[in-house]
């Protein structure tokens, strides 16, 4: 075969133009930005890893996209309207060229015996801040933050948000507000600190008063009130927005 469809990029453009007038529209549906997609059509980048996805969207044989041959006798895709996006694409910055240092401590945890609060068995975790199990890379936005640490979630009480074995990053500097997830360090039932402060709850904060903090877990779903005299301190679990800025 010779002529206008000799290259992979030309075949991709031909197939796209049968059903998509604008390359930017097709790029969006394919989950790419316009510049990246146009590089494929202009043969500036190979698209072999995406050929199957493109072929399915364009209703052409993947072999034809990759190596050419007879024109495909398939009907063009029907495009009545461009799907609406419910999210904006963003690019993670590199922190101005800053190197990510592997210095965020991840502390040792274990699943402890359930804590009985208001007659309910509440899953708790034993946190040993004297034991660093590993260090993780620090996102540049957290540089200089000595108050940030990590821990491994134990148990299933916060699943599916925080599954068993997932590592979460936590900050001491900002106290959790209503709607935040938190690590709650507990005093003993008699109000003494002792070794009880190594026993923590990882829960969602739904309310706070002078006398208690109201917490939520997801599995099994329940809310409960922890008296403030049992709270040694609460640290805030960082969100994705906190980490990427």
C-alpha positions as CSV (number, residue, x, y, z in Angstrom):
1,X,0.0,0.0,0.0
2,X,1.3,3.5,-0.8
3,X,0.1,7.1,-0.5
4,X,-1.4,9.1,2.3
5,X,-1.9,6.2,4.7
6,X,1.7,4.9,4.7
7,X,2.6,5.8,8.3
8,X,1.0,4.8,11.5
9,X,0.2,8.4,12.3
10,X,-1.5,8.9,8.9
11,X,-3.7,5.8,9.4
12,X,-4.6,7.0,12.9
13,X,-5.6,10.4,11.5
14,X,-7.7,8.9,8.7
15,X,-9.6,6.6,11.0
16,X,-10.2,9.4,13.5
17,X,-11.4,11.9,10.9
18,X,-14.2,9.5,9.8
19,X,-16.1,10.1,13.0
20,X,-14.3,12.8,14.9
21,X,-13.9,16.2,13.3
22,X,-11.7,17.6,16.0
23,X,-8.6,15.7,17.2
24,X,-9.0,17.4,20.6
25,X,-12.4,15.8,21.1
26,X,-11.1,12.3,20.4
27,X,-8.0,13.0,22.6
28,X,-10.3,13.9,25.5
29,X,-12.4,10.7,25.2
30,X,-9.2,8.7,25.0
31,X,-7.9,10.3,28.2
32,X,-5.1,12.3,26.6
33,X,-4.3,15.9,26.3
34,X,-4.4,17.4,22.8
35,X,-0.7,17.9,22.4
36,X,0.1,14.2,23.3
37,X,-2.5,12.9,20.9
38,X,-1.4,15.1,18.0
39,X,2.1,13.8,18.5
40,X,0.8,10.3,17.6
41,X,-1.0,11.6,14.5
42,X,2.2,13.4,13.4
43,X,4.4,10.3,13.9
44,X,6.4,12.1,16.6
45,X,5.6,9.3,19.0
46,X,4.7,5.6,18.5
47,X,1.4,4.5,19.9
48,X,1.8,0.7,19.9
49,X,0.9,0.5,23.6
50,X,-2.4,2.4,22.9
51,X,-3.2,0.8,19.6
52,X,-5.8,-1.6,21.0
53,X,-7.6,1.3,22.8
54,X,-7.5,3.5,19.7
55,X,-8.7,0.7,17.5
56,X,-11.7,0.0,19.7
57,X,-12.7,3.7,19.9
58,X,-12.3,4.1,16.1
59,X,-13.8,0.7,15.1
60,X,-10.9,-0.4,13.0
61,X,-8.6,-3.5,13.2
62,X,-5.7,-3.0,15.5
63,X,-3.4,-4.8,13.0
64,X,-4.3,-2.2,10.4
65,X,-3.4,0.7,12.7
66,X,-0.1,-0.8,13.4
67,X,1.1,-2.3,10.1
68,X,-1.3,-1.0,7.4
69,X,-2.8,-3.1,4.6
70,X,-6.2,-3.0,2.8
71,X,-8.6,-0.3,3.9
72,X,-10.8,-1.6,6.7
73,X,-14.4,-2.2,5.7
74,X,-15.8,-1.3,9.1
75,X,-18.3,1.4,9.7
76,X,-17.1,4.6,11.3
77,X,-17.9,5.2,14.9
78,X,-21.1,7.0,15.6
79,X,-20.4,10.2,17.5
80,X,-23.7,11.9,18.4
81,X,-22.2,14.1,21.1
82,X,-19.0,14.5,23.0
83,X,-19.2,12.9,26.5
84,X,-19.2,15.5,29.3
85,X,-16.2,15.4,31.6
86,X,-16.7,15.3,35.3
87,X,-13.1,16.0,36.2
88,X,-10.3,18.3,35.0
89,X,-7.0,16.8,33.9
90,X,-4.0,18.1,35.9
91,X,-0.3,17.7,35.6
92,X,1.7,17.0,38.8
93,X,4.5,19.5,39.1
94,X,8.0,18.3,39.9
95,X,8.5,20.8,42.7
96,X,10.8,23.0,40.6
97,X,13.2,20.2,40.0
98,X,13.4,19.3,43.7
99,X,14.4,15.8,44.4
100,X,12.1,13.7,46.6
101,X,14.0,12.6,49.6
102,X,13.1,9.2,51.2
103,X,12.8,10.5,54.8
104,X,9.2,10.3,55.8
105,X,9.1,7.7,58.7
106,X,6.5,5.0,58.6
107,X,5.9,3.7,62.1
108,X,5.1,0.2,63.2
109,X,1.5,-0.8,63.8
110,X,-0.4,-3.8,64.9
111,X,-4.1,-4.7,65.2
112,X,-5.0,-4.4,68.8
113,X,-7.8,-5.8,70.8
114,X,-11.1,-4.0,70.3
115,X,-11.8,-1.0,72.5
116,X,-15.2,-1.0,74.1
117,X,-16.8,2.5,73.8
118,X,-20.4,3.1,74.6
119,X,-20.9,-0.7,74.8
120,X,-19.6,-1.0,71.2
121,X,-16.5,-3.0,70.2
122,X,-14.4,-0.5,68.2
123,X,-11.4,-1.7,66.2
124,X,-8.1,-0.1,67.3
125,X,-4.5,-0.1,66.3
126,X,-1.3,-0.3,68.4
127,X,1.2,2.3,67.1
128,X,4.8,2.1,68.1
129,X,6.5,5.4,67.3
130,X,9.8,4.0,68.6
131,X,9.8,1.6,65.6
132,X,10.4,2.9,62.1
133,X,9.6,0.1,59.7
134,X,10.6,2.0,56.6
135,X,11.0,5.5,55.0
136,X,9.0,6.8,52.1
137,X,9.6,9.5,49.6
138,X,8.6,13.0,50.7
139,X,6.5,15.0,48.2
140,X,8.2,18.4,47.7
141,X,5.2,20.2,49.1
142,X,5.9,18.6,52.5
143,X,9.6,19.6,52.6
144,X,10.7,20.9,56.0
145,X,7.7,19.3,57.7
146,X,9.1,17.4,60.6
147,X,5.6,16.8,61.9
148,X,4.6,14.5,59.0
149,X,4.8,10.8,59.5
150,X,3.2,7.7,58.1
151,X,1.6,4.5,59.5
152,X,0.1,1.3,58.0
153,X,-3.6,0.8,58.4
154,X,-4.5,-2.4,60.3
155,X,-7.9,-4.0,60.1
156,X,-10.9,-3.3,58.0
157,X,-13.0,-0.8,60.0
158,X,-12.2,2.0,57.5
159,X,-12.5,0.0,54.4
160,X,-13.0,0.7,51.5
161,X,-11.5,4.2,52.1
162,X,-8.4,2.9,54.0
163,X,-8.0,-0.8,53.3
164,X,-5.9,-3.1,55.5
165,X,-2.2,-2.6,54.7
166,X,-2.5,0.8,53.1
167,X,0.0,3.5,54.2
168,X,-1.4,6.9,55.1
169,X,0.5,10.1,55.8
170,X,-0.4,12.1,58.9
171,X,0.3,15.6,60.2
172,X,0.6,16.8,63.7
173,X,0.6,20.5,63.0
174,X,-3.0,20.9,61.9
175,X,-5.7,19.6,64.2
176,X,-8.5,17.5,62.5
177,X,-11.7,19.4,61.8
178,X,-15.2,17.9,61.2
179,X,-15.0,16.0,57.9
180,X,-11.4,15.0,58.3
181,X,-10.0,11.6,58.9
182,X,-7.8,11.4,62.0
183,X,-5.5,9.3,64.2
184,X,-6.8,9.6,67.7
185,X,-4.3,8.8,70.5
186,X,-6.2,7.6,73.5
187,X,-5.6,7.8,77.2
188,X,-6.5,4.9,79.4
189,X,-10.0,4.5,80.8
190,X,-9.0,6.2,84.1
191,X,-7.7,9.2,82.2
192,X,-4.0,8.4,82.7
193,X,-1.6,8.4,79.8
194,X,0.8,5.6,80.5
195,X,1.3,3.2,77.6
196,X,-2.3,3.8,76.4
197,X,-1.2,6.6,74.1
198,X,0.3,3.9,71.9
199,X,-3.3,2.7,71.3
200,X,-4.9,4.7,68.5
201,X,-8.1,4.8,66.5
202,X,-8.1,5.7,62.8
203,X,-11.6,7.2,62.2
204,X,-13.6,9.9,60.5
205,X,-14.5,13.0,62.5
206,X,-18.2,13.8,62.3
207,X,-18.6,16.1,65.3
208,X,-16.8,17.7,68.3
209,X,-18.0,19.3,71.5
210,X,-16.2,20.3,74.7
211,X,-17.1,16.9,76.2
212,X,-16.6,14.4,73.4
213,X,-15.6,13.8,69.8
214,X,-18.0,11.9,67.5
215,X,-16.3,9.5,65.2
216,X,-17.3,7.3,62.3
217,X,-16.1,4.0,60.9
218,X,-17.3,2.3,57.7
219,X,-17.0,-1.4,58.3
220,X,-19.3,-2.2,60.1
221,X,-20.8,1.2,59.7
222,X,-21.3,3.0,63.0
223,X,-20.8,6.3,64.8
224,X,-19.8,6.6,68.4
225,X,-18.7,9.2,70.9
226,X,-15.3,9.2,72.6
227,X,-15.1,11.3,75.8
228,X,-12.6,14.1,75.6
229,X,-10.9,12.9,78.8
230,X,-9.9,9.8,76.8
231,X,-8.3,11.9,73.9
232,X,-4.6,12.5,74.4
233,X,-4.4,14.2,71.0
234,X,-5.7,13.9,67.4
235,X,-3.5,14.0,64.3
236,X,-5.0,14.8,60.8
237,X,-4.7,12.3,57.9
238,X,-3.4,14.1,54.8
239,X,-5.5,14.1,51.7
240,X,-4.4,13.8,48.1
241,X,-5.0,17.6,47.7
242,X,-2.6,18.2,50.6
243,X,0.1,16.2,48.9
244,X,-0.2,17.5,45.4
245,X,-1.0,21.1,46.3
